[in-house]
């Protein structure tokens, strides 16, 4: 026990912080695994042996006898028999495009089984959508055949609000004629399905041998795991896809390069991409393909024409350049934030800055950090450049959050003061109503015979002077630790809400997704609107440096237009026709802020709509009428020099009278100072130098 006899208050457990941490930890752990049990290695080996048996007993006669829409439609894609046609030899990379539905009804179709197999994957012959595909090629023992060792294909229906279907791909590639035969399924894949698509017995035999060798290597690897004591494996984590059992045959035909491109030149270009030596090569021809997908068990067929592809080496080069630009943008954002911090070093200057303008920009920087960081984790080969870009943006976000704390510390007492004033006004109104009722009751009692004496005892008359005496304004003290926690909660809650919106956008139909994207994009790019509003409401200007306004606008516009307007963007987002409207929209905000700095914060607002502001330059009455020349001398409490107020100029023209009043400033607490002295004081502190009363900034 201390000398005062009071016990120290024990630290209280912060339940809100604990619950928030528990929520964040739960959200992170939700995606830590797919919940599927481990698979026994011996069971996998038995499945591989069954696959070997199926491959070994397959024959071209049995495969060609099956109803195969892919083979029948192959000639409609491209005539590979034309002479002098050259194709890309290594087409490992990404392909994107649109698909349209085709009639895939066969005579033996069992629609009950088809409906069961389709599951949640709805489809009509009028359906349309987009797809993204990626696959990796590996060399085999046969130099004329490459193996599609791994890949995926995501199909999205424009009319559906789901994640679409994701197919795991395996197959073979023939570099000589640019044909790729693949099979895809959301779950297990059978190599034997590839054999059903091959055009002749020669290719059937060669592919059969290649697939047998591939399956044998997989079996050897599994047996080696058992020898090293590993008897179970974790299955690959599944991607977000609808529940379906559709198995697809995928026929892909590359379009040839222009006839003017020689095969040797094409090979030199591909070799330079694979192993850069600084050698001058040809301008790369476009990588374009036609694709046909057919599912016999689901009676589904899709066709895609002129699907654009990007080789993986070129994609990585583009990703590195994109990350370098992101790193530069993050560094510039950091320096701009430092410049803004130096531009507003005092509480008075910080009070002019809109908290929400910089909060929106900080949240955008945080989302960009998440974009770069997650992309770097997915694309391991470009993790370092993307990690550098992510570091640049997380530093910019850190400086932004620190600046938000400064703004919050300065402006939060102002909010508390406004609340206290509002409460005091409400209390005064209630007190006035109570006094009015009390006066009415007293007057009624006095005018009623027989109860005058009782009324004096029950309803005493209150002294009017005591009633008129105002109560002192009580402003609650700010708990800084609690307020900062509240700031963090709001910031992270906004981040989580934004991630929820992103998820809803990704899983919604095209029309709904476009509406959400349009609204959220224009809301996100309205980050200067709160600053414009604060300038108007407070009558202040030059709260944000024009360098910061222009620089941040250019940096954020460049990144947004890259994803929303560039057809060759890294993520493959479909360009939005309205994206170009962001330029005049943000430019208008910049022009308004610049005009507010030079023409006044309310230059475009009619006077009848302006909020009330305090006038620091009022007309002062002559308090010293005996002065011979009409001049009153008062001392400035800041510089201790007299303030000359000439009342004889009151009858002068209006322009001269206004000019004379600019030499002094009168505070709301009725203290007078030189204009220059008080303006310098208010740049540091918005308090009266004499009585410490709050001073409005305008």
C-alpha positions, -999 to +999 in steps of 0.1 A: +000+000+000+014+034-009+016+065+012-018+077+001-035+045+013-046+035-022-038+002-038-023+001-073-049-007-100-040-042-114-037-043-152-070-053-169-073-081-194-081-067-228-109-090-240-116-071-272-079-075-283-079-112-273-111-119-293-098-100-323-065-119-322-085-152-319-106-142-350-075-134-371-058-167-360-090-187-369-091-171-403-055-179-410-059-215-398-090-221-420-068-223-451-039-243-436-051-275-450-079-291-471-090-315-444-084-346-465-067-376-448-034-390-458-033-416-485-015-449-481+014-453-505+006-490-512-029-480-523-014-455-547+009-482-561-020-505-567-038-477-586-006-471-607-003-508-615-040-508-626-031-478-649-002-498-663-024-527-671-049-505-688-022-488-709-006-521-718-038-537-730-050-507-750-050-509-788-056-483-815-085-504-830-104-502-797-096-465-792-107-454-827-139-474-824-151-451-796-174-421-804-148-394-803-159-358-810-124-345-805-110-365-835-140-356-857-137-319-849-099-318-853-099-309-890-122-279-882-095-264-860-066-264-883-053-284-913-019-296-900-010-311-933-002-278-950+035-277-960+061-253-946+043-248-913+064-240-883+053-241-847+067-231-813+086-261-800+082-254-763+048-240-754+050-242-716+030-212-704-004-197-700-033-195-723-064-174-720-095-169-740-133-172-744-152-204-750-186-212-765-208-242-761-214-269-788-239-296-793-224-328-777-254-350-777-247-386-786-272-414-795-262-435-765-263-406-740-279-415-707-293-383-693-298-396-658-261-405-655-251-372-672-271-351-647-254-370-618-220-366-633-224-329-639-233-322-603-230-284-596-215-277-630-245-263-649-243-260-686-265-251-716-258-250-753-261-212-752-235-209-724-204-187-728-175-180-706-137-175-702-109-199-694-073-198-680-050-227-687-014-235-677+007-266-684+043-276-682+061-297-709+089-322-703+111-340-728+107-377-732+127-406-746+110-399-779+124-366-793+092-360-813+069-361-782+068-339-752+049-348-720+024-325-704+035-334-669+012-310-650-013-283-656-047-269-649-076-255-668-103-233-651-136-228-669-159-200-658-195-195-670-205-159-674-240-165-662-231-184-631-220-171-597-196-199-588-159-206-589-163-226-621-146-259-627-109-266-624-094-295-643-060-311-636-043-318-669-018-344-683-011-352-719+013-352-749+026-326-773+038-331-808+062-302-817+063-311-854+026-303-861+017-282-830-009-307-816-015-312-779-037-340-766-047-338-729-071-352-705-085-333-676-105-341-645-112-323-611-100-354-593-081-385-605-066-386-640-063-416-663-034-416-689-054-441-709-079-414-719-052-397-739-049-427-762-086-423-774-077-390-791-047-400-812-052-398-850-032-429-862-016-462-851+019-448-853+013-420-828-008-444-807+021-467-803+047-441-796+025-423-770+017-456-754+053-463-749+060-428-735+031-430-710+041-465-699+076-452-691+061-422-672+038-444-651+068-468-644+088-439-631+060-428-608+058-464-595+095-465-589+093-432-570+065-446-547+084-478-540+115-457-531+094-438-506+084-471-489+120-482-487+128-449-469+100-455-444+074-432-458+041-451-460+016-423-465+014-392-486-007-360-484-028-355-515-024-323-535-045-295-521-075-290-543-083-257-559-116-239-555-140-257-579-176-268-581-184-304-573-185-324-605-173-357-620-169-345-656-138-358-673-127-339-704-107-347-735-087-316-745-075-311-781-053-281-786-039-271-820-013-243-822-015-219-851+017-218-872+040-188-871+041-165-901+057-180-932+084-153-931+097-168-898+122-196-903+124-225-879+160-218-871+151-182-861+123-195-839+146-220-822+172-192-816+145-171-800+133-199-777+169-207-767+175-171-759+144-170-737+155-202-719+191-192-714+195-154-720+229-145-736+221-111-749+219-123-785+197-104-809+167-124-821+136-120-842+106-102-829+085-130-813+055-141-833+022-144-815+015-177-797-021-185-806-041-217-804-075-233-810-089-255-783-117-281-782-130-298-750-153-327-749-167-347-720-185-379-729-198-387-694-213-352-691-223-346-727-204-313-728-184-297-755-166-263-756-148-246-784-123-217-782-108-199-811-077-177-812-068-182-776-037-161-768-008-177-750+023-165-732+055-186-729+065-191-693+099-175-698+083-144-713+057-144-685+085-145-659+103-116-677+071-096-677+065-105-640+100-092-631+095-059-649+061-056-632+077-062-599+105-037-606+079-011-614+060-020-582+092-017-562+098+018-576+062+027-570+064+015-533+097+035-528+081+067-543+050+062-521+072+060-490+091+092-499+059+110-507+045+100-473+077+112-456+074+145-475+038+149-463+049+142-427+075+170-430+049+193-447+026+190-416+049+191-386+026+209-362-008+201-346-023+231-365-012+217-399-022+182-390-057+194-381-062+204-418-055+169-431-084+145-437-079+113-418-101+093-442-081+104-473-049+089-460-067+059-444-081+049-479-046+053-495-030+032-467-056+004-471-049+004-509-012+001-503-018-028-479-039-046-506-011-040-531+014-055-506-009-086-503-011-089-541+027-088-545+034-111-516+009-138-525+020-137-562+056-141-551+046-172-530+027-187-560+054-180-586+085-191-567+109-182-595+100-145-592+097-145-554+127-121-549+115-093-572+079-096-559+092-098-524+111-065-529+079-049-543+059-062-514+085-048-490+083-014-506+046-013-502+045-026-466+070+001-457+047+027-474+018+012-455+038+014-422+045+051-428+009+057-437-003+040-406+021+060-384+008+092-401-027+082-394-018+078-357-005+114-357-037+127-373-058+107-349-040+120-318-044+156-330-080+154-343-095+131-317-097+157-290-114+180-315-141+153-320-144+148-282-148+186-279-175+187-305-193+159-287-190+178-254-204+210-270-233+190-285-240+174-251-238+208-234-262+223-259-286+194-253-283+198-216-289+235-218-320+229-239-333+204-214-326+228-185-343+256-203-374+235-209-373+224-172-370+260-161-398+271-184-421+244-170-411+253-134-419+290-140-452+281-155-461+259-125-450+287-101-470+313-119-500+290-119-497+283-082-495+320-074-526+328-094-546+299-078-562+310-044-555+287-014-523+270-026-499+300-027-483+290+005-480+254-005-466+263-039-438+283-022-428+253-002-431+228-030-419+249-060-393+274-047-385+302-071-351+298-086-328+328-089-328+339-125-291+350-123-282+315-110-301+299-138-284+321-165-249+312-152-235+287-177-220+255-166-184+249-174-178+227-205-165+193-194-144+176-220-136+140-213-099+130-213-088+108-241-075+074-233-047+072-258-041+035-255-078+027-260-081+051-289-051+036-307-066+001-303-098+014-317-078+028-347-062-006-353-095-024-350-111-001-376-082-005-400-081-043-399-118-046-400-118-025-432-091-048-446-112-079-438-143-064-453-124-056-485-111-092-487-147-104-483-157-081-512-129-095-533-140-130-526-176-122-535-164-106-567-143-136-577-172-160-571-200-139-586-214-140-621-200-116-647-228-090-644-227-090-606-189-090-606-188-060-630-212-040-608-192-048-576-159-040-594-172-007-608-186+005-574-156-005-553-131+009-578-146+043-580-150+044-542-114+034-537-103+062-562-123+088-543-095+091-517-092+129-522-129+136-517-127+135-479-099+161-481-119+183-503-148+181-479-126+189-449-112+219-466-148+231-472-161+224-438-132+239-419-124+267-444-088+256-444-063+252-473-029+236-480-035+206-457-018+183-482+012+191-503+004+194-540+035+172-547+019+144-526-015+150-543-001+147-578+024+120-570+000+096-552-026+101-579-002+092-607+012+061-588-022+047-580-037+055-613-009+037-631-013+005-611-051+005-614-052+012-651-027-016-657-050-042-643-083-027-655-074-013-689-044-032-702-054-063-722-020-080-717-019-075-679+000-100-658-031-115-640-052-119-671-080-097-660-105-088-687-102-051-696-131-029-684-143-003-709-151+022-681-115+021-666-104+051-686-129+072-667-107+070-637-083+094-653-107+124-655-123+114-622-090+115-602-078+145-623-109+164-612-101+158-576-066+170-580-077+202-598-102+210-571-075+206-544-051+228-563-079+254-568-087+253-531-051+262-523-050+292-546-087+304-549-099+295-514-114+263-500-150+273-507-146+291-541-172+269-558-198+267-530-226+293-529-225+313-497-260+302-486-248+265-484-216+273-465-213+260-429-208+288-403-172+297-395-157+320-370-146+355-381-112+365-366-115+400-380-147+416-366-155+452-364-146+464-329-166+490-311-149+521-298-143+513-261-123+545-255-145+574-267-124+600-249-094+594-272-089+625-292-079+608-325-102+579-322-073+554-319-074+526-292-041+510-282-041+474-269-011+452-263-005+419-281+001+391-255+025+374-279+049+401-290+040+425-262+037+454-287+006+476-290-022+469-315-034+501-332-072+501-340-083+533-358-121+537-353-121+568-375-118+545-405-152+530-398-168+555-421-142+549-448-149+529-479-156+492-474-123+481-490-102+502-467-122+491-436-116+454-444-079+461-450-076+478-416-093+448-399-067+424-413-041+438-389-056+422-358-074+390-349-099+385-321-103+350-306-137+335-296-126+340-260-124+378-267-086+382-267-069+403-294-036+398-311-016+409-341-027+388-372+009+378-379+016+368-343-016+347-339-012+330-372+023+319-363+010+307-329-018+287-345+006+269-368+020+253-337-010+251-313-047+257-316-050+272-281-054+308-269-020+321-256-038+337-227-066+314-214-057+281-234-092+280-249-096+261-281-092+281-313-110+271-345-087+268-375-109+291-396 
